[in-house]
Amino acid sequence: MASFLQPRVDGDLRSLLDDPGLLHQVADALGSPVNVVLPGRLATNVRRFRDVYREHHLSGEIYLAHKANRSPALVRALAATDAGIDVASLGELQHALGAGFGPDRIMATGPKSREYLWLAARTGVVVTADSVAELDALATIIEDQDLPRVRVLARLSGFVSAGTNVMSRVSRFGIPADATAALWAALDRHRSRLDFLGVAYHLDTVGLPEKAAALEGCLHVLDEAVRRGLRPRAVDLGGGFGVRYLAEERQWEAWSSELTGAVLGKRPPVTWNGHGYGLRNEAGTVRGALGAYPAHRSVAGPAYLDALLRTESTAHRRPLGTLVLDHLYDLHVEPGRALLDQCGATLLRVEQVHDEGRGETLVRVAGNHTDIGVDAHGVQMDPLLVPREPRPEGPPGPAGVYLTGNLCLEADLITRRKVFLPRLPRPGDLLVFANTAGYLMDFGAGHALMQPSARTVAAFRSGDGWRWCLDDRYWPVTGGEESNG
């Protein structure tokens, strides 16, 4: 039985992927693998988040998490919108400043070296501090360099729900929300150097109850800040709003059930060497937790933010968005994956198709698992097949294959899940993973075994068709009028 997981593709990305001649032209020119980004889509995604703000009568900044993609074209296109950017390293801060962002639209997060803190303080960007020690280090630089006050947010973690018990995983980032005495002492100590804007959180989860508990916890801490004579003005929800990668929910449910059956030995394996993605068989019972991204999500992106703001506070019995509005706080968000939804794809050329008595068909591509991070991020979806030449007429028939990479490593599989294609590919064909701009495209890219890593191009509309240029050659004036997707 074929377990298809068809990717969701829409807007300009659909139009681009329906142009096989262009895709092969790009791969022929630059080799495989190659990433294609669509900077014109970003404005659409920003607007959809803004619509949620307007619905809830809220103000605040939408910051793209830069770490989700390193493309200069995407960062420059974002600078042409009203959104900001969240940088997590010295290099990202330098990149944002050079791409057209003023300091008022940049937030500095992540682990910070002294050099990173110095440039953040020197340019006057907002700094989100993970610890009291980081606040102290920033204040010392400001004092030593005789710089103006710097706007800061304090990142919190370890939230406890006031209502039903919501489990929150321990994080190595942030100040415990129930142990803020050291935070207040530091802010009091550095009043002349640090301008306290408010608090932030970022949870490594897709669970709405956890995020709601964190937002409610932040509002409680801000109440305490006001009582201490501080003037907080903002709360930052971080990211984690999610993306719906798959077109059909029933396919995701069917594959999840088939994986469980395979782990229990009730059906043939659906993964390489019976990999369970976190599930295991203990005496005929499935144990563990599925370590895969929920690739079909009924609520994701801006809709997820809307759902969070409509969630009722357990303490006040009112929607959380209403509480933020009542306090006149700005609401900041830092989407990565969600703002890059439908903003790109990764092309891989088929090098070899073989079945040497293993009972399975292996398809080797010109690329490896560092070039396309679907397995590293637990995202399960099939690639699209773009043949080099038109195929003969006749029923294609589905083909279940394993995709292997170009590294001399047993572990170099593009995905350990068996993927399904409408027909068996041939050498020279392209396999295209759609919607890879958020974390899947270049987050883990490397040069293992001296294999080339993916180059990136920016595609943009020109009249009724598409044009492309090298990623770092794209500026918002390159393509004339951009499509809104």
N, C-alpha and C positions, 0 to 999 in steps of 0.2 A: 504494500500500500504506500503510495507517494505521500510524504508529509511535507507538502509545500508550506513555506512561510514567505508569502509574497510581500515585498516591501511596499509601504505607502509612498507614492510619488505624486506630487501635484504641482500646479503652477508652472513657473519657468523651468523648474528641474524636469518636469515631465516633457516639456517642449524640447529641451536640450537633449535628453536621452532618447527622444524619438528621431534624432538626427545621426544615424550611424556613420554617415560619411565624415561628419565633423569629429566624432569620437575617434575613429580610426586615424584621421589626419593628425590629431593631437598626439596619439600614441606613437604613430610613425615618426613624428617630428622629434619627440622628447623621450621615447622609449617607455618601458613599463617597469615599475608602476608609475602612474601619473595621477595627480589630484586635480580636480576641476572645481573651482569655487564660483559662486554666483553672488557677487557683492550687491547686485540690485535687489536681492530678496530681503536684505537686512531691514530696509526701511519699512517693509510690510510687517515684519515681525515686531519691530519696535512699536509701530502704530497699534497693533493688536494688544500689546501690553498696556499702552497708554489708554486704550478704550476701557480697560478694567479700572484704571485709576479714575477716569471720568465717571464711570458707573457708581463708584463709591465716594466720589467727591473728594478724593485724596490728592495731595501733592507729594513730590519727591522725585528721586532720580532712579533711572533704569541704567544699571551698569553692566555691560557685557563682561563676563569673566574671560579675560584675555587668554588664560591658560588653555581654554578649550580649543583654540586654533591659533597658530602663529602667523597666519597669512597677512602680509602687508595690505593686500587689496581689501580684505574684509575690514581691517582696522581703519583704513582710510575712508571706506564707504560708511562706516559707523560714525566717523567724525563729521560726516555731512548730515547726520540726523541730529535730533535733540537729546540723544542718549549719551551716557558717559561710559567709562571703561574702568574695570577693576583689574589692577595689575598685581602680580604676585612675585615679582623679582626686579632687580635693578635693570636687567635687560628689557623687560616688558615696560617698565616706566620710561626708559629712554626711547623705546619704540613708539609708545603712545604720544610722547611729547613731539616726536619728529613726524607723526602722522597727522597732526593738525589739532590735537586736543590741548585746550588750555588747562591749567592746573585746577580750575574750578570744576572740571568735568572728570577728574581722575581720582580714584580711590586706591590707596596702597594697602594691600593685604599680604598674607603669607608670611613665612619666616623671613626675618629682615637682618641683613648684614649692616655694619656701620655705614658702609658706602651707600647702601640702599636708603637707610634712614637719613643720611646727609642730603641726598638728592631730593628726597621727599620733603624734608624740612626747607631746603633751599628754594624749591619751586613752589611750596605752599599747597601741596595736594592734601586731601583728607587722608589721615592715617588710621587704619583699623588695627588696634593693638591686641595681640593674643595673650599678653601677660603684663603684670605690673612691672617686671624687669624691662620689658620693651618700652613702656612709658617712661621709665627712669632714664633709659639710654637715649630716647628721643629728646627728653627735656635737657639732658646734659649737652647734647649737640647744639640745641637751640641756644643755650646759655653760652657755651664756648664760642659759638660763631656770631653771637649777638643778632639772632634772627627774630623776626616777628613771631607771635603766637601761631601755633599750628592747630588746626581743627582735628580732633581725634574722636573715634568711636572705640568703645571697649567691647571686645568680643566675649560673650558669655557662653557657658556650656553647663551640662549637668543639671538640666531642668527637672523639676518634680511637679507632676500635675496636682492641682488642688482638688480634683474630682476623682474620676476613676483612675486606677493605677496604670500609668503609661510608662513602659520601659524605655529608658534612654541610654543608648550605648555610651561608654566612656570615650571621651575624645582627648587627644593630646593637645588640642587647640582650645584656648579660651579660659576665662576665669570662672570658677564655679559660681553659679548664680546664688547659691546659699552661703557663700563665703566672700562677701564683697568688702569686708572691713579694710583689707589692704588696698583695694581699689580706691575707696574714698580717701584714705590717707595719702595715697600718691597724688590724686587730683588736687587735694588741698595743698600738698607740698609744692605742686607745680602750677598753681593758679596763674602765675604771671607768664607762663610759657606754653601751657596747653589749654586750648579752648574745647571744652567737653561738649560734643554734639549730642551724644546719646550712646545707645548700646546696639550690638549686632549679634547675630547667631548664624551659623551655617551647619546644618545637620546632614550627616552622610546617610540619608534614608529617603525613601519615597513615601513614608507613612504620614498621612495627614494628621492623625492624632498627636504624634510626636511634635510636628511643626506647630500645631495649634497650642500645645502645652508650652513650647518654647516662646512663642509670641506673647502668650499670657504672662509667662515668667519675666520677659523683658519689660512689659508694662509695669509689673510689680516693682522691679528694680528701679525703673524710671521714677515711680512714685517716691521711692526712698531717696533718690537723688534730689528731687524737688524739696523734700523735707530737710535735706542737708544744705539747702541754699544754692544748689546748682541750677542751671537753666538748660536742661536737655531739650533738644528740638527734633530729634529723629530716632527712628528705630529701623534697623536694617535686617531684612529677612533672609539674606544670603540667596542661594540658588536652590537647585534641586526640584524644579517645576516639571521636569520630564518631557519626553517626546514619545509620540506614538509612531513606532517604526513600521508596524505591520498594517496591511490593508484590511485584514479580516480577523476578528476576534476568534471565530470558530477554529481557524487554523492554529492559533496559539494554544487554545484549549486542547485541541486534538494532539498536538505535538507534546504538550506537557503530560497528557495521559499516556501517550506512547512511550515517553521516556520512563515513566514510572513502571509501566509494564515490562520494559526492557530490563530495568534494574532488578525487578523481581524474577526475571527469567521466563516471563510468560509470553514473550515475543522476541524476534531477533533484535540484535542491538541496533540502535539508531544513532550511535556515536562511535568514534574510533576507539577500539579496544574496550568497549563497554563503559566509557567514561560517564559518570553519573551527574556531573555538574552539581556536586554537593549531596546528592542522594545516594544511599547505600542500602544494601539488603542485609538485614539482621534477622536470621531465622524466619524468613518469609514475611518480614514486616519492613516497610520502607522507613528508614530513619534519616535524619539530617534535614537540611533546608535547601531548596533549589537555589543555587548560586547563579541565577540568570536574571538579567534586567527584564522587567515586565514589558515585553516588546509591544504588546497591544494594551494601551491604557485608554480607558474611556474618558478620563479627565487628565489632561496634560497641558503644559505650557500656560498661556494666559488663563485658560479655564481652571487650572489648578490654583492659580493665585486667587481667582474669584471665589473658588470653593473655600479656600483658607480664610479669606476675609469674611465670608458668610458663616463660618463656624462659630457656634455660640460659646462664649466664655463660660467655663464651669463655675467661676466665682461670681460673675455679675449677671449671667443669664442674658447676655446681649451679644450681638455679633462682634467679632474681634475688630473688623473694619470700622464699625461704629465707635468702638472704644478709642481706636487710633485717631479718628476724626474728632471725637469729643475733646481729646487732649491737644488738638491742633499740632500733632506731630507730623513731620514729613515721613513718608514711607519709602525706604530704599530697597531695591532688589538687585541681585547679581546673577541673572540667568547666564548660563553658558550654552548648554545643549539646546535649551528652548529658544534662545534668540538666534541660534544657528540652524534651526529646523529648516530643511529643504534648501540649504545654502551650498550644497556641494555633493560630489560623488568621487569615488576612487576607481580607476580603470586598471585592470590587470590583464595582460596578454597570456593566452593559453600557450604553453610550451610543449606539453606532452600529455597524451591520454593513453593510459595503459592498464591492463588487467592481466597480471602474470600468475594466474592460478590462485590468487588470494580470495577470490569470490567477491571482490569489491573493485570498483573502478576508481583509479587515482588520476586526478587531473593536476599536473604541476603547472604553476603559473610563474611568470617573471615578476617576482615580488615575494615577500615573506610576512610573517605574523607581526613584525614591527611596523610594517607599512600600513596595515589595516587592522585596527585594534578591536575587531568585533568580539573575539574570544576573550581578550584581556578585560573588556568592559562588560562581558556577559550578554552582549546583544546578539540575538539569534534572528537571522533573516537570510533569504536566498539572494544571490547576486542575479542580475539580469544578464541574459546572453545576447551579445551583439555579434552575429556572424561576420566573418570577413567577406564571404561571398554568399549570394542568395542560395537557399537550399532547394533541392528538388521537391516537387509537389508530393504530397502524401501525408498520412498521419504521422506526426512527430513522435509521440510517445514520450512519457516522462523518463528522465534519467537521474538516478540517485548516485552521487559521486562524493568522494572526499577530496578536498582541495589542499594540496601540499605546496610548500614554498620552495625557494631556491637556496636554502641553507642546508648544510650537511649535518642536520640535527634531526633526530627522531621526533622531537617535540615541535618541529616547524610545520604545523598545520595552520592554515588560515582560520579554520574553525574545526573543532573536534566533532561537531554535528555533521551528519550526512546532509548535504544540501541537495535540492532538487531543481533540475533545469527542464525546460520544455523538450529538449532533445540533447543528445550527447554532443559536447563541443568538439571542435577540431583545432589543431595548432593554427595560430594566427587569429582565432576568434578573440573577442574581448569578453571578460566577465566584469560587470560593473556593479559595485556595491553602492547603493543609493543612500543619500542622506547621511554622509559620513563627516560633515564639517564639524560637528560637535564632539570632540574628544577622539573619534574613531580614525581620523585622517592622519594626524602627525604627532599625537601626544607621546607615543613611545618610539618614534622613528629613529633608526640608527644605521650604522654602516657595518654590521657584523659580516665577517668573512670578505670584507671589501666589496660587498654587493652594493650597488647604487641604491640610495633611498629615493622615494618618490619626489619628483619635481612637481611644482604647482603652477597652474595657469588660472587666469580669471576669464570667465566667459561673460559676454554682455551682448544685449540685443543691438542689432544694426539694421534698421528698416524692418523687413519681415524675416530676417534671418539672424544668425549668430556669428559673432566674431570672438577672437580670443587673443590674449597677450600673456606674456610671462607675468607671474604674480606680482613681482616687485616693480613692474612697469605700469601697473594699473593705478590710476588716480581717478577720483570722481568725475573729472572732466574728460577722461579717456573715451568713454563710450557714448558721449552725448546724453540723450535722454535715457534714463534707466527705466526698465519695466518694474512695475509694482507687484508683480507676481500674481 
